[in-house]
Amino acid sequence: MYRYLQRRLADRVRAFLRESYHIELEKLVIEQPPQVEMGEYALPLAFELARTLRKAPKKIADEIVAGIGVVEGFAGFEVAGAGYINARVDRVALANAVAAGEVPDLAIPLGKILVEHSSINPNKAAHIGHLRNAILGDTFVRLLREAGRSVDVQNYIDNTGVQVADVVVGFQHLEQKTYAEVEALTKLPHFDYYCWDLYARTSQWYGEDKANLQIRAATLQALEHGGNATADLAELIATAVLRRHLETMQRLDIEYDFLPRESEILRLHFWDAAFAQLKEKSVLTYEDSGKNKGCWVMKRVGASAVAEVAEGEEAAKLAEDDQKVIVRSNGTVGYVGKDIAYHMWKFGLLGKDFCYIPFYHYPEGKQCWISAEAGEAVHPHFGDVAEIYNVIDARQSDPQNTVIEALRGLGHDEMADRYTHFSYEMVALTPGCAAELGYQLSEEDAARSYIEVSGRKGFGVKADDLLDKLIASARAEVDKRHPELSDEERHETARQIAVGALRYFMLKVTKNSVIAFDFNDALSFEGETGPYAQYAVVRAGNIFRKAGLDAGHFDPSGVDFARFLQGEEGTGLWELWLVAAQTSAIVEQCIATSEPAYAAKHAFKLAQMFNSFYHGHHILTEADEARKQFLLATAYVVRRELVRVLAAMGIAVPAVM
């Protein structure tokens, strides 16, 4: 409702500006005053209009306040300072609407949104960096669905790339294992851990003799061509590791709809179809000389303009440096080429489709599908989407921009505009965390603020190890506080607390900031943490339980809001109601900015304010029945909105803490 009233105010002000000043103002800034006593909204537009109208801001503000008249849902408007317009809402009307859970009938954009996230190379166990990607992506999906959007969740599987090739090399050349021996290993509980170590050993083996890299190149070609023993082994390994990844993510309540594989991009001739279009539109050109001789390349944006100001050899070198190789001279397609084909399919521009088979069943019956060369006749429809959000770290900005420019080069500017690189920074380790894990640090490493993880070096924190440690820590507390619960109940409670802690830890920092991971920070249940917000919900629920009421179905109708939302104390309580009313606005803000951290900040603020409210009011012993009902209504609304925003962050609330 808060956001709805803001839009209503903005529409009325725009109409006045149009009628009175013949000004069309597309962007209208509406702020929140620093103190609720000043009102719920503040408009600084008089300062923006002063130069255009050649009037003092205060004079313009006076004219706007006098001209907009009565606006439904607002108690009044006033001019403050040198020209601010403060708007006061009708507290009683808004409180009644919020208490009743009214949702304004707002237009929801048409079309399906595709969110691609996780996309972990299926060559080893998932680590903490992958967790940030998956948690960000899953939370964004939940936020979009909370806003009423239709969303498909895809997890791209690079099963023919160099990382998988390296593990295949490890099994074939370092360990000299047969297909049957590797197949037996895939049935072990932690096959992905085995591959983690083998991948690091293979990387070291390459460093021992550069000639070994020729084996990698040959293996990579065999994977791309398919239909050979090496490709079959890669399929076995990648599929087994992929299942482990899905099991790991399921522990965090993260699910997928479809798993498109790179092998089908090649073998169903997606790339061939994309390649033909890219050549026809001259997006790709063939190089018959220079360092990129024999390659198909794509010019980077601005390359021609840069080369034009240079001459001779300098111009040629600049032109070469501004080329992105899409197809190598040996005929293999680079990662970006396959990604261009994949994104053309996403937007329905390829004239081809995958074949689909069921792959992974979630406990509540949901089916995750995977691409195949031949599949089921009946399957869900994927692709042909209206918008794309690709969750991938900031270091991939260059290939992401290449995909977008390829779409533009093909003449699909509208699609390019609706493609968002949902970028984020990496998760690193603090030196203390690295030392705790047993890694030997140099003096230089020990002095750094963080140390980057490296899969090739086997350096990092495995996702399952982290989850196990979080759950064990939470379980120790649950066992101590709630011995009356069954073993199963205590385990599930500990799991929900641990997942809440981890998800909040990954979301509270803005996505374009590096997270320096430390076990003590992640395991902390105090301060700005997921368990702190969960505890506020449990505490609110306890109020209703002790009163013999259902916290989820309390009826706040009939509460005398006019009596209890006035005066000094009423204003303090109104501030809590106002923050609770802003959940939908926060969800919209998260979506508009592709920044889930706003949801985490909202949850923490609401939990903080509720805890202050809880300590300041003895609800169950309140003698005034009307006041008691108002305080219960306040607890009910705050609890409901906390549950709502936490659910949008993928955080469930246990029955006890």
Residue pairs with C-beta under 8 A, 6 or more apart in sequence:
1 94
1 97
1 98
1 102
1 104
1 581
1 584
2 40
2 94
2 578
2 581
2 582
2 584
2 585
3 582
3 584
3 585
3 588
4 104
4 106
4 584
5 40
5 41
5 73
5 74
5 89
5 94
6 30
6 41
6 585
8 71
8 72
8 73
9 30
9 41
9 43
9 71
9 74
9 87
10 28
10 30
12 68
12 71
13 28
13 43
13 45
13 64
13 68
14 24
14 25
14 28
16 64
16 67
16 68
17 23
17 24
17 25
17 49
17 64
18 24
20 63
20 67
21 49
21 53
23 49
23 52
25 45
28 43
28 45
29 43
29 44
29 45
29 48
30 41
30 42
30 43
31 41
31 42
31 43
31 44
32 40
32 41
32 42
33 39
33 40
33 41
33 42
33 86
36 571
36 574
36 575
36 578
37 571
38 80
38 86
39 78
39 86
39 87
39 88
39 89
40 87
40 88
40 89
40 578
41 86
41 87
41 89
42 80
42 84
42 85
42 86
42 87
43 64
43 84
43 85
43 87
44 83
44 84
45 64
45 85
46 57
46 58
46 60
46 61
46 64
46 83
46 84
46 85
47 57
47 82
47 83
49 55
49 57
49 60
50 56
50 57
50 60
50 83
53 60
56 83
57 82
57 83
58 79
58 82
58 83
60 83
61 79
61 83
61 84
61 85
62 79
64 85
65 77
65 78
65 79
65 85
68 77
73 89
73 90
73 93
73 94
74 87
74 88
74 89
74 90
75 88
75 89
75 90
75 91
76 87
76 88
77 85
77 86
77 87
77 88
78 85
78 86
78 88
79 85
79 86
80 86
91 561
91 565
91 566
91 574
91 577
92 561
92 562
92 565
94 577
94 581
95 561
95 565
95 574
95 577
96 561
98 577
98 580
98 581
98 637
99 556
99 557
99 559
99 561
99 633
99 636
99 637
100 556
100 557
101 640
103 584
108 147
108 148
108 149
109 149
109 386
110 386
111 150
111 385
111 386
111 387
112 150
112 151
112 152
112 384
112 385
112 386
113 144
113 149
113 150
113 151
113 152
113 385
113 386
113 387
113 388
113 389
114 151
114 152
114 154
114 346
114 383
114 385
114 387
114 388
114 389
115 137
115 140
115 141
115 144
115 151
115 152
115 153
115 154
115 388
115 389
115 391
115 422
116 137
116 153
116 154
116 155
116 156
116 388
116 389
116 390
116 391
116 392
117 133
117 134
117 136
117 137
117 138
117 140
117 141
117 153
117 155
117 391
117 422
118 130
118 133
118 134
118 137
118 155
118 245
118 249
118 254
118 256
118 391
119 133
119 155
119 156
119 157
119 158
119 391
119 392
120 126
120 130
120 133
120 155
120 245
121 158
121 161
121 163
121 164
122 157
122 158
122 159
122 164
122 237
122 238
122 239
122 241
122 242
122 245
123 163
123 164
123 166
123 167
123 195
123 199
123 237
123 238
123 241
124 163
124 167
124 192
124 195
124 196
124 198
124 199
124 241
124 455
125 190
125 192
125 193
125 195
125 196
125 241
125 244
125 248
125 462
125 463
125 464
126 134
126 192
126 244
126 245
126 248
126 249
126 462
126 463
126 464
127 453
127 455
127 460
127 461
127 462
127 463
128 427
128 453
128 460
128 461
128 463
128 466
128 517
129 393
129 426
129 427
129 453
129 460
130 463
131 252
131 427
131 463
131 466
131 502
131 506
132 424
132 426
132 427
132 506
132 515
133 391
133 392
133 393
133 424
134 249
134 252
134 254
135 252
135 254
135 502
135 503
135 506
135 507
135 650
136 391
136 422
136 424
136 506
136 507
136 511
136 596
137 153
137 391
137 422
138 153
138 252
138 253
138 254
138 650
139 503
139 507
139 596
139 599
139 648
139 649
139 650
140 389
140 391
140 422
140 590
140 591
140 594
140 596
141 151
141 153
142 647
142 648
142 649
142 650
143 587
143 590
143 591
143 596
143 599
143 648
144 151
144 591
145 151
146 587
146 644
146 647
146 648
147 584
147 587
147 588
147 591
152 257
152 258
152 382
152 385
153 255
153 256
153 257
153 258
154 256
154 257
154 258
154 259
154 260
154 382
155 256
155 258
155 259
156 259
156 260
156 262
156 342
157 238
157 242
157 259
157 260
157 261
157 262
157 370
158 164
158 262
158 335
159 223
159 234
159 235
159 238
159 239
159 242
159 261
159 262
159 263
160 220
160 223
160 224
160 234
160 262
160 263
160 266
161 220
161 223
161 262
161 335
162 216
162 220
163 199
163 455
164 223
164 234
164 237
164 238
165 216
165 219
165 220
165 223
165 234
166 199
166 202
166 203
166 216
167 195
167 198
167 199
167 202
167 237
168 219
168 223
168 230
168 233
168 234
168 237
169 202
169 215
169 216
169 219
170 198
170 199
170 201
170 202
170 205
171 177
171 182
171 198
171 233
171 237
172 219
172 230
172 233
173 205
173 212
173 215
174 198
174 201
174 202
174 205
175 198
177 185
179 229
179 232
179 233
179 236
182 233
182 236
182 237
183 236
185 191
185 194
186 236
186 237
186 240
188 194
190 244
190 464
191 240
191 241
191 244
192 240
192 241
192 244
192 245
193 462
195 237
195 241
196 455
196 458
196 462
197 458
199 455
199 456
199 458
200 455
200 456
200 457
200 458
203 456
203 457
205 212
206 212
206 213
206 216
217 330
219 230
220 332
221 330
221 332
222 228
222 230
222 231
223 230
223 231
223 234
223 263
224 266
224 332
224 333
225 231
226 263
226 266
226 267
235 263
242 259
243 360
246 256
246 360
246 368
248 463
248 464
248 467
249 255
249 256
250 362
251 464
251 467
251 495
251 499
252 467
252 499
252 502
252 503
252 650
253 499
253 650
253 652
254 650
255 362
255 366
255 368
256 360
256 368
257 368
257 369
257 380
257 382
258 356
258 368
258 369
258 370
258 371
258 380
258 382
259 359
259 360
259 368
259 369
259 370
259 371
260 342
260 354
260 370
260 371
261 370
261 371
262 338
263 371
264 270
264 354
264 355
264 371
264 372
264 373
265 271
265 338
265 341
265 342
266 333
266 338
267 373
268 352
268 354
268 355
268 371
268 373
269 352
270 338
270 341
270 342
270 344
270 345
270 350
270 352
271 333
271 337
271 338
271 341
273 341
273 344
273 350
273 351
273 352
274 337
274 340
274 341
274 344
274 350
275 284
275 296
275 327
275 337
275 341
277 283
277 344
277 410
278 284
278 298
278 326
278 340
278 406
278 409
278 410
279 296
281 409
281 410
281 411
282 409
283 298
283 406
283 409
283 410
284 296
284 297
284 298
284 326
284 327
285 296
285 297
285 298
285 299
286 295
286 296
286 297
287 293
287 294
287 295
287 296
287 297
287 323
288 294
290 316
290 320
291 320
292 320
292 323
292 325
292 329
293 329
294 329
295 325
295 326
295 327
295 328
295 329
296 325
296 326
296 327
297 323
297 324
297 325
297 326
298 323
298 324
298 326
298 402
298 405
298 406
298 409
299 319
299 322
299 323
299 324
300 322
300 323
300 324
300 402
300 405
301 401
301 405
302 322
303 318
303 319
303 322
303 323
306 318
306 322
307 315
307 318
307 319
307 322
308 315
310 318
324 336
324 402
325 334
326 333
326 334
326 336
326 337
326 340
327 333
327 334
327 337
328 334
335 399
336 399
336 402
336 403
339 399
339 403
340 402
340 403
340 406
340 407
341 350
343 388
343 403
343 407
343 419
344 350
344 407
344 410
345 352
345 353
345 354
345 383
346 383
346 385
346 388
347 383
347 384
347 385
347 388
347 407
347 412
347 415
348 383
348 384
348 385
349 410
349 412
349 415
353 383
354 371
354 372
354 375
354 382
355 371
355 372
355 373
355 374
355 375
355 376
356 369
356 370
356 371
356 372
356 375
356 376
356 379
356 380
356 382
357 369
357 370
357 372
357 375
357 376
358 367
358 368
358 369
358 370
358 376
359 368
359 369
359 370
360 367
360 368
360 370
361 367
361 368
362 368
369 379
369 380
369 382
386 418
387 418
387 419
387 420
388 418
388 419
388 420
389 420
389 422
389 594
390 400
390 419
390 420
390 421
390 422
391 422
391 424
392 400
392 421
392 422
392 423
393 423
393 424
393 425
393 426
394 423
394 424
394 425
394 426
394 512
395 426
396 421
396 423
397 421
397 423
400 421
400 423
401 421
403 419
404 416
404 419
404 421
405 416
407 413
407 415
407 416
407 419
408 416
420 594
422 511
422 594
423 511
423 512
424 511
424 512
425 511
425 512
425 513
425 514
425 515
426 452
426 453
426 514
426 515
427 453
427 506
427 514
427 515
427 517
428 450
428 451
428 452
428 453
428 514
428 515
428 516
428 517
429 437
429 450
429 451
429 453
429 460
429 461
429 516
429 517
429 518
430 449
430 450
430 451
430 516
430 517
430 518
431 441
431 445
431 446
431 447
431 448
431 450
431 451
432 518
433 461
433 517
433 518
433 519
434 441
434 445
434 451
434 459
435 441
435 446
436 519
437 461
439 459
441 451
445 451
449 516
450 514
450 516
451 459
453 459
453 460
453 461
454 460
461 517
466 502
466 522
467 498
467 499
467 502
469 519
469 523
470 498
470 499
470 501
470 502
470 522
470 523
471 491
471 494
471 495
471 498
472 494
473 498
473 523
474 493
474 494
474 495
474 497
474 498
474 501
474 525
474 531
475 490
475 491
475 494
477 494
477 497
477 525
478 485
478 490
478 493
478 494
478 497
478 656
479 490
481 656
481 657
482 489
482 490
482 493
482 656
485 493
485 656
492 654
493 654
493 655
493 656
493 657
496 534
496 652
496 653
496 654
497 525
497 530
497 531
497 534
497 654
497 657
499 530
499 650
499 651
499 652
500 530
500 531
500 533
500 534
500 646
500 651
500 652
500 653
501 522
501 523
501 524
501 525
501 529
501 530
501 531
502 522
502 530
503 530
503 649
503 650
503 651
504 528
504 529
504 530
504 533
504 600
504 603
504 649
504 651
505 515
505 521
505 522
505 529
505 530
506 515
507 596
507 597
507 599
507 600
507 649
508 528
508 597
508 600
508 601
508 604
509 515
509 597
510 595
510 597
511 594
511 595
511 596
511 597
525 531
525 532
526 532
528 604
530 646
530 649
530 651
531 657
532 604
532 607
533 603
533 604
533 606
533 607
533 642
533 646
533 651
534 646
534 651
534 653
534 654
534 657
535 607
535 657
536 606
536 607
536 610
536 611
536 638
536 639
536 642
537 639
537 642
537 643
537 646
537 653
538 653
538 654
538 655
538 656
538 657
539 610
539 611
539 614
540 551
540 610
540 614
540 635
540 636
540 638
540 639
540 642
541 551
541 639
541 655
543 551
543 614
543 619
543 620
543 632
543 635
544 550
544 551
544 554
544 632
544 635
544 636
545 551
546 620
547 619
547 620
547 632
549 632
551 636
551 639
552 640
554 632
554 633
554 636
556 629
556 632
556 633
556 636
556 637
558 629
559 626
559 629
559 630
559 633
560 626
560 630
561 630
563 626
563 630
564 570
564 573
564 627
564 630
565 571
565 573
565 574
565 577
573 613
573 634
575 609
576 609
576 610
576 613
576 634
576 638
577 634
577 637
579 602
579 605
579 606
579 609
580 606
580 637
580 638
580 641
582 602
583 602
583 641
583 644
583 645
586 598
586 599
586 602
586 645
587 599
587 645
587 648
589 595
589 598
590 596
590 598
590 599
596 649
599 645
599 648
599 649
600 649
602 645
603 642
603 645
603 646
603 649
606 638
606 641
606 642
606 645
607 642
609 638
610 635
610 638
610 639
610 642
613 634
613 635
613 638
614 635
617 631
619 628
619 631
619 632
619 635
620 628
622 628
622 631
643 653
646 652
646 653
